[in-house]
Amino acid sequence: MDEDELKLVLEKLDTVKLELLRLRAMLLPEEEATDQEKKEIAEATQEIEKGSTVKLEEFIKELSC
């Protein structure tokens, strides 16, 4: 896998992470998002819009928490 392919995969993973956060919010409507969660969602949205990426290892570590 070359660098461009890896970058594309990481961008897709960022999109998946954002969608998972949105789905979580939809599935738990009785639970109001905390200020911290709202901040994280806003930051994730901004990062995706800017095209920011994360290392795959960091993403996997974040999912396992």
KOLFIDREN-78944 format. One record per atom (N, C-alpha, C, O): residue in one letter; x, z, y; residue number from 1; atom name. Coordinates in nm, 2 decimals, padded with zeros to 4 digits. Example, Ala and Ser with C-alpha at 12.3 -4.5 7.8 and 13.67 -1.06 7.14 Angstrom:
2
+----+--------+--------+--------+-----+----+
: aa :     c1 :     c3 :     c2 :   i : at :
+----+--------+--------+--------+-----+----+
:  A :  01.32 :  00.78 : -00.57 :   1 :  N :
:  A :  01.23 :  00.78 : -00.45 :   1 : CA :
:  A :  01.32 :  00.78 : -00.33 :   1 :  C :
:  A :  01.42 :  00.85 : -00.33 :   1 :  O :
:  S :  01.28 :  00.71 : -00.22 :   2 :  N :
:  S :  01.37 :  00.71 : -00.11 :   2 : CA :
:  S :  01.29 :  00.79 :  00.00 :   2 :  C :
:  S :  01.34 :  00.80 :  00.11 :   2 :  O :
+----+--------+--------+--------+-----+----+
! end
This chain:
65
+----+--------+--------+--------+-----+----+
: aa :     c1 :     c3 :     c2 :   i : at :
+----+--------+--------+--------+-----+----+
:  M :  00.09 :  00.00 : -00.12 :   1 :  N :
:  M :  00.00 :  00.00 :  00.00 :   1 : CA :
:  M :  00.09 :  00.00 :  00.12 :   1 :  C :
:  M :  00.18 :  00.09 :  00.14 :   1 :  O :
:  D :  00.07 : -00.10 :  00.21 :   2 :  N :
:  D :  00.15 : -00.10 :  00.33 :   2 : CA :
:  D :  00.09 : -00.01 :  00.44 :   2 :  C :
:  D : -00.01 :  00.04 :  00.43 :   2 :  O :
:  E :  00.17 :  00.00 :  00.55 :   3 :  N :
:  E :  00.13 :  00.09 :  00.66 :   3 : CA :
:  E : -00.01 :  00.05 :  00.72 :   3 :  C :
:  E : -00.09 :  00.14 :  00.75 :   3 :  O :
:  D : -00.04 : -00.08 :  00.74 :   4 :  N :
:  D : -00.17 : -00.12 :  00.79 :   4 : CA :
:  D : -00.28 : -00.08 :  00.70 :   4 :  C :
:  D : -00.39 : -00.04 :  00.75 :   4 :  O :
:  E : -00.26 : -00.10 :  00.57 :   5 :  N :
:  E : -00.37 : -00.06 :  00.48 :   5 : CA :
:  E : -00.39 :  00.09 :  00.48 :   5 :  C :
:  E : -00.50 :  00.14 :  00.47 :   5 :  O :
:  L : -00.28 :  00.17 :  00.49 :   6 :  N :
:  L : -00.29 :  00.31 :  00.49 :   6 : CA :
:  L : -00.37 :  00.36 :  00.62 :   6 :  C :
:  L : -00.45 :  00.44 :  00.61 :   6 :  O :
:  K : -00.33 :  00.29 :  00.73 :   7 :  N :
:  K : -00.40 :  00.33 :  00.86 :   7 : CA :
:  K : -00.55 :  00.30 :  00.85 :   7 :  C :
:  K : -00.63 :  00.38 :  00.90 :   7 :  O :
:  L : -00.59 :  00.19 :  00.79 :   8 :  N :
:  L : -00.73 :  00.15 :  00.77 :   8 : CA :
:  L : -00.80 :  00.26 :  00.68 :   8 :  C :
:  L : -00.91 :  00.30 :  00.71 :   8 :  O :
:  V : -00.73 :  00.30 :  00.58 :   9 :  N :
:  V : -00.79 :  00.40 :  00.49 :   9 : CA :
:  V : -00.81 :  00.53 :  00.56 :   9 :  C :
:  V : -00.92 :  00.59 :  00.55 :   9 :  O :
:  L : -00.71 :  00.57 :  00.64 :  10 :  N :
:  L : -00.73 :  00.69 :  00.72 :  10 : CA :
:  L : -00.84 :  00.69 :  00.82 :  10 :  C :
:  L : -00.91 :  00.78 :  00.85 :  10 :  O :
:  E : -00.85 :  00.57 :  00.89 :  11 :  N :
:  E : -00.96 :  00.55 :  00.98 :  11 : CA :
:  E : -01.09 :  00.56 :  00.91 :  11 :  C :
:  E : -01.19 :  00.62 :  00.97 :  11 :  O :
:  K : -01.10 :  00.51 :  00.80 :  12 :  N :
:  K : -01.23 :  00.51 :  00.72 :  12 : CA :
:  K : -01.26 :  00.66 :  00.68 :  12 :  C :
:  K : -01.37 :  00.70 :  00.68 :  12 :  O :
:  L : -01.15 :  00.73 :  00.64 :  13 :  N :
:  L : -01.17 :  00.87 :  00.61 :  13 : CA :
:  L : -01.22 :  00.96 :  00.73 :  13 :  C :
:  L : -01.30 :  01.05 :  00.71 :  13 :  O :
:  D : -01.17 :  00.92 :  00.85 :  14 :  N :
:  D : -01.22 :  00.99 :  00.97 :  14 : CA :
:  D : -01.36 :  00.96 :  00.99 :  14 :  C :
:  D : -01.44 :  01.06 :  01.02 :  14 :  O :
:  T : -01.41 :  00.84 :  00.96 :  15 :  N :
:  T : -01.55 :  00.81 :  00.98 :  15 : CA :
:  T : -01.63 :  00.88 :  00.88 :  15 :  C :
:  T : -01.74 :  00.93 :  00.91 :  15 :  O :
:  V : -01.58 :  00.89 :  00.75 :  16 :  N :
:  V : -01.65 :  00.96 :  00.65 :  16 : CA :
:  V : -01.67 :  01.11 :  00.69 :  16 :  C :
:  V : -01.77 :  01.17 :  00.67 :  16 :  O :
:  K : -01.56 :  01.17 :  00.74 :  17 :  N :
:  K : -01.57 :  01.31 :  00.78 :  17 : CA :
:  K : -01.67 :  01.33 :  00.89 :  17 :  C :
:  K : -01.75 :  01.43 :  00.88 :  17 :  O :
:  L : -01.68 :  01.24 :  00.99 :  18 :  N :
:  L : -01.78 :  01.25 :  01.09 :  18 : CA :
:  L : -01.92 :  01.24 :  01.03 :  18 :  C :
:  L : -02.01 :  01.32 :  01.07 :  18 :  O :
:  E : -01.94 :  01.15 :  00.94 :  19 :  N :
:  E : -02.07 :  01.13 :  00.88 :  19 : CA :
:  E : -02.11 :  01.25 :  00.80 :  19 :  C :
:  E : -02.22 :  01.29 :  00.79 :  19 :  O :
:  L : -02.01 :  01.31 :  00.73 :  20 :  N :
:  L : -02.04 :  01.43 :  00.65 :  20 : CA :
:  L : -02.09 :  01.55 :  00.75 :  20 :  C :
:  L : -02.17 :  01.62 :  00.71 :  20 :  O :
:  L : -02.02 :  01.56 :  00.86 :  21 :  N :
:  L : -02.06 :  01.66 :  00.96 :  21 : CA :
:  L : -02.21 :  01.63 :  01.01 :  21 :  C :
:  L : -02.29 :  01.72 :  01.02 :  21 :  O :
:  R : -02.24 :  01.50 :  01.03 :  22 :  N :
:  R : -02.37 :  01.47 :  01.07 :  22 : CA :
:  R : -02.48 :  01.50 :  00.97 :  22 :  C :
:  R : -02.58 :  01.55 :  00.99 :  22 :  O :
:  L : -02.44 :  01.46 :  00.84 :  23 :  N :
:  L : -02.53 :  01.49 :  00.73 :  23 : CA :
:  L : -02.56 :  01.64 :  00.71 :  23 :  C :
:  L : -02.67 :  01.68 :  00.68 :  23 :  O :
:  R : -02.45 :  01.71 :  00.72 :  24 :  N :
:  R : -02.46 :  01.86 :  00.71 :  24 : CA :
:  R : -02.56 :  01.91 :  00.82 :  24 :  C :
:  R : -02.64 :  02.00 :  00.79 :  24 :  O :
:  A : -02.55 :  01.86 :  00.94 :  25 :  N :
:  A : -02.64 :  01.90 :  01.04 :  25 : CA :
:  A : -02.78 :  01.87 :  01.01 :  25 :  C :
:  A : -02.87 :  01.94 :  01.04 :  25 :  O :
:  M : -02.80 :  01.75 :  00.95 :  26 :  N :
:  M : -02.94 :  01.70 :  00.92 :  26 : CA :
:  M : -02.99 :  01.78 :  00.80 :  26 :  C :
:  M : -03.11 :  01.81 :  00.80 :  26 :  O :
:  L : -02.91 :  01.82 :  00.71 :  27 :  N :
:  L : -02.96 :  01.89 :  00.59 :  27 : CA :
:  L : -02.99 :  02.03 :  00.61 :  27 :  C :
:  L : -03.06 :  02.10 :  00.54 :  27 :  O :
:  L : -02.93 :  02.09 :  00.71 :  28 :  N :
:  L : -02.94 :  02.23 :  00.75 :  28 : CA :
:  L : -03.00 :  02.25 :  00.89 :  28 :  C :
:  L : -02.95 :  02.31 :  00.97 :  28 :  O :
:  P : -03.12 :  02.19 :  00.91 :  29 :  N :
:  P : -03.18 :  02.19 :  01.05 :  29 : CA :
:  P : -03.21 :  02.33 :  01.09 :  29 :  C :
:  P : -03.22 :  02.36 :  01.21 :  29 :  O :
:  E : -03.24 :  02.42 :  01.00 :  30 :  N :
:  E : -03.28 :  02.56 :  01.04 :  30 : CA :
:  E : -03.15 :  02.63 :  01.09 :  30 :  C :
:  E : -03.17 :  02.74 :  01.16 :  30 :  O :
:  E : -03.04 :  02.58 :  01.06 :  31 :  N :
:  E : -02.91 :  02.65 :  01.10 :  31 : CA :
:  E : -02.86 :  02.58 :  01.23 :  31 :  C :
:  E : -02.82 :  02.46 :  01.22 :  31 :  O :
:  E : -02.86 :  02.65 :  01.34 :  32 :  N :
:  E : -02.81 :  02.59 :  01.46 :  32 : CA :
:  E : -02.65 :  02.59 :  01.45 :  32 :  C :
:  E : -02.59 :  02.69 :  01.41 :  32 :  O :
:  A : -02.60 :  02.48 :  01.50 :  33 :  N :
:  A : -02.45 :  02.47 :  01.50 :  33 : CA :
:  A : -02.39 :  02.57 :  01.60 :  33 :  C :
:  A : -02.45 :  02.59 :  01.70 :  33 :  O :
:  T : -02.28 :  02.63 :  01.55 :  34 :  N :
:  T : -02.22 :  02.72 :  01.64 :  34 : CA :
:  T : -02.15 :  02.64 :  01.75 :  34 :  C :
:  T : -02.13 :  02.52 :  01.74 :  34 :  O :
:  D : -02.11 :  02.71 :  01.86 :  35 :  N :
:  D : -02.03 :  02.65 :  01.96 :  35 : CA :
:  D : -01.90 :  02.59 :  01.91 :  35 :  C :
:  D : -01.87 :  02.48 :  01.95 :  35 :  O :
:  Q : -01.84 :  02.65 :  01.82 :  36 :  N :
:  Q : -01.72 :  02.60 :  01.76 :  36 : CA :
:  Q : -01.74 :  02.48 :  01.68 :  36 :  C :
:  Q : -01.67 :  02.38 :  01.69 :  36 :  O :
:  E : -01.85 :  02.47 :  01.60 :  37 :  N :
:  E : -01.89 :  02.35 :  01.53 :  37 : CA :
:  E : -01.92 :  02.23 :  01.62 :  37 :  C :
:  E : -01.88 :  02.12 :  01.59 :  37 :  O :
:  K : -01.99 :  02.26 :  01.73 :  38 :  N :
:  K : -02.03 :  02.16 :  01.82 :  38 : CA :
:  K : -01.90 :  02.10 :  01.89 :  38 :  C :
:  K : -01.89 :  01.98 :  01.91 :  38 :  O :
:  K : -01.81 :  02.19 :  01.92 :  39 :  N :
:  K : -01.68 :  02.15 :  01.97 :  39 : CA :
:  K : -01.60 :  02.06 :  01.88 :  39 :  C :
:  K : -01.55 :  01.96 :  01.92 :  39 :  O :
:  E : -01.60 :  02.10 :  01.75 :  40 :  N :
:  E : -01.53 :  02.02 :  01.65 :  40 : CA :
:  E : -01.59 :  01.89 :  01.63 :  40 :  C :
:  E : -01.52 :  01.79 :  01.61 :  40 :  O :
:  I : -01.72 :  01.88 :  01.63 :  41 :  N :
:  I : -01.79 :  01.75 :  01.62 :  41 : CA :
:  I : -01.76 :  01.66 :  01.74 :  41 :  C :
:  I : -01.73 :  01.54 :  01.72 :  41 :  O :
:  A : -01.76 :  01.72 :  01.86 :  42 :  N :
:  A : -01.73 :  01.64 :  01.98 :  42 : CA :
:  A : -01.59 :  01.59 :  01.97 :  42 :  C :
:  A : -01.56 :  01.48 :  02.01 :  42 :  O :
:  E : -01.50 :  01.68 :  01.93 :  43 :  N :
:  E : -01.36 :  01.64 :  01.92 :  43 : CA :
:  E : -01.34 :  01.53 :  01.82 :  43 :  C :
:  E : -01.26 :  01.43 :  01.84 :  43 :  O :
:  A : -01.40 :  01.54 :  01.70 :  44 :  N :
:  A : -01.39 :  01.44 :  01.60 :  44 : CA :
:  A : -01.44 :  01.30 :  01.64 :  44 :  C :
:  A : -01.39 :  01.20 :  01.62 :  44 :  O :
:  T : -01.56 :  01.31 :  01.72 :  45 :  N :
:  T : -01.61 :  01.18 :  01.77 :  45 : CA :
:  T : -01.52 :  01.12 :  01.87 :  45 :  C :
:  T : -01.50 :  01.00 :  01.86 :  45 :  O :
:  Q : -01.46 :  01.20 :  01.95 :  46 :  N :
:  Q : -01.36 :  01.14 :  02.05 :  46 : CA :
:  Q : -01.24 :  01.09 :  01.98 :  46 :  C :
:  Q : -01.19 :  00.98 :  02.02 :  46 :  O :
:  E : -01.19 :  01.16 :  01.88 :  47 :  N :
:  E : -01.07 :  01.11 :  01.81 :  47 : CA :
:  E : -01.10 :  00.97 :  01.74 :  47 :  C :
:  E : -01.02 :  00.88 :  01.74 :  47 :  O :
:  I : -01.22 :  00.96 :  01.68 :  48 :  N :
:  I : -01.25 :  00.84 :  01.61 :  48 : CA :
:  I : -01.27 :  00.73 :  01.71 :  48 :  C :
:  I : -01.22 :  00.61 :  01.69 :  48 :  O :
:  E : -01.33 :  00.75 :  01.83 :  49 :  N :
:  E : -01.34 :  00.65 :  01.93 :  49 : CA :
:  E : -01.21 :  00.61 :  01.99 :  49 :  C :
:  E : -01.19 :  00.49 :  02.02 :  49 :  O :
:  K : -01.11 :  00.70 :  01.99 :  50 :  N :
:  K : -00.98 :  00.66 :  02.04 :  50 : CA :
:  K : -00.89 :  00.59 :  01.93 :  50 :  C :
:  K : -00.79 :  00.53 :  01.96 :  50 :  O :
:  G : -00.94 :  00.60 :  01.81 :  51 :  N :
:  G : -00.87 :  00.54 :  01.70 :  51 : CA :
:  G : -00.76 :  00.63 :  01.64 :  51 :  C :
:  G : -00.67 :  00.59 :  01.57 :  51 :  O :
:  S : -00.77 :  00.76 :  01.67 :  52 :  N :
:  S : -00.68 :  00.86 :  01.61 :  52 : CA :
:  S : -00.69 :  00.87 :  01.46 :  52 :  C :
:  S : -00.79 :  00.84 :  01.40 :  52 :  O :
:  T : -00.58 :  00.90 :  01.40 :  53 :  N :
:  T : -00.58 :  00.92 :  01.26 :  53 : CA :
:  T : -00.51 :  01.05 :  01.22 :  53 :  C :
:  T : -00.45 :  01.11 :  01.30 :  53 :  O :
:  V : -00.53 :  01.09 :  01.10 :  54 :  N :
:  V : -00.47 :  01.21 :  01.04 :  54 : CA :
:  V : -00.40 :  01.17 :  00.91 :  54 :  C :
:  V : -00.43 :  01.07 :  00.85 :  54 :  O :
:  K : -00.30 :  01.25 :  00.87 :  55 :  N :
:  K : -00.23 :  01.22 :  00.75 :  55 : CA :
:  K : -00.33 :  01.25 :  00.63 :  55 :  C :
:  K : -00.41 :  01.35 :  00.64 :  55 :  O :
:  L : -00.33 :  01.18 :  00.53 :  56 :  N :
:  L : -00.42 :  01.19 :  00.41 :  56 : CA :
:  L : -00.41 :  01.33 :  00.36 :  56 :  C :
:  L : -00.51 :  01.39 :  00.32 :  56 :  O :
:  E : -00.29 :  01.39 :  00.35 :  57 :  N :
:  E : -00.27 :  01.52 :  00.30 :  57 : CA :
:  E : -00.34 :  01.63 :  00.38 :  57 :  C :
:  E : -00.40 :  01.72 :  00.33 :  57 :  O :
:  E : -00.34 :  01.61 :  00.51 :  58 :  N :
:  E : -00.41 :  01.70 :  00.60 :  58 : CA :
:  E : -00.56 :  01.69 :  00.58 :  58 :  C :
:  E : -00.63 :  01.79 :  00.58 :  58 :  O :
:  F : -00.61 :  01.57 :  00.56 :  59 :  N :
:  F : -00.75 :  01.55 :  00.54 :  59 : CA :
:  F : -00.80 :  01.61 :  00.42 :  59 :  C :
:  F : -00.90 :  01.68 :  00.41 :  59 :  O :
:  I : -00.72 :  01.59 :  00.31 :  60 :  N :
:  I : -00.76 :  01.65 :  00.18 :  60 : CA :
:  I : -00.76 :  01.80 :  00.19 :  60 :  C :
:  I : -00.84 :  01.87 :  00.14 :  60 :  O :
:  K : -00.66 :  01.86 :  00.26 :  61 :  N :
:  K : -00.65 :  02.00 :  00.27 :  61 : CA :
:  K : -00.77 :  02.06 :  00.35 :  61 :  C :
:  K : -00.82 :  02.16 :  00.31 :  61 :  O :
:  E : -00.81 :  01.99 :  00.45 :  62 :  N :
:  E : -00.92 :  02.03 :  00.53 :  62 : CA :
:  E : -01.05 :  02.03 :  00.45 :  62 :  C :
:  E : -01.14 :  02.12 :  00.46 :  62 :  O :
:  L : -01.07 :  01.93 :  00.36 :  63 :  N :
:  L : -01.19 :  01.92 :  00.27 :  63 : CA :
:  L : -01.19 :  02.03 :  00.17 :  63 :  C :
:  L : -01.30 :  02.08 :  00.14 :  63 :  O :
:  S : -01.08 :  02.08 :  00.13 :  64 :  N :
:  S : -01.07 :  02.18 :  00.02 :  64 : CA :
:  S : -01.10 :  02.32 :  00.08 :  64 :  C :
:  S : -01.11 :  02.41 :  00.00 :  64 :  O :
:  C : -01.11 :  02.33 :  00.21 :  65 :  N :
:  C : -01.13 :  02.47 :  00.27 :  65 : CA :
:  C : -01.28 :  02.51 :  00.26 :  65 :  C :
:  C : -01.31 :  02.61 :  00.31 :  65 :  O :
+----+--------+--------+--------+-----+----+
! end
